[in-house]
Amino acid sequence: MDDLISRQAAIKWVKTECNPYGKPTLDLESGEKVIEHLKQMPAIDPVERGRWISVPNKKDRICSVCGCDEPYKFADEDTDVFNYCPHCGAKMDEVEK
């Protein structure tokens, strides 16, 4: 899974490490290259949000995002349903409309 970090914080850290007035751990030219790469990196997709929808006359529920109807096959013994969809990864915290 990707780590979520702040691009601005990473750039600030690189600038600090390339400080010509202190003892830099990176030379200025390398730091500028790193900053350019950070600026060009794609941002992570926003978290998809959904909810489990009950199916009449069935134990199964379906994901409102992808339609996955197998949460019970993936759930552990302590719970009957995941707080995310095991198929598409949607976080199941959307409020029913």
Secondary structure, 3 states (H helix, E strand, C coil): CCCCCCHHHHHHHHHHHCCCCCCCCCCHHHHHHHHHHHHHCCCCCCCCECCEEECCCCCCEEECCCCCCCHHHHCCCCCCCCCECCCCCCECCCCCC
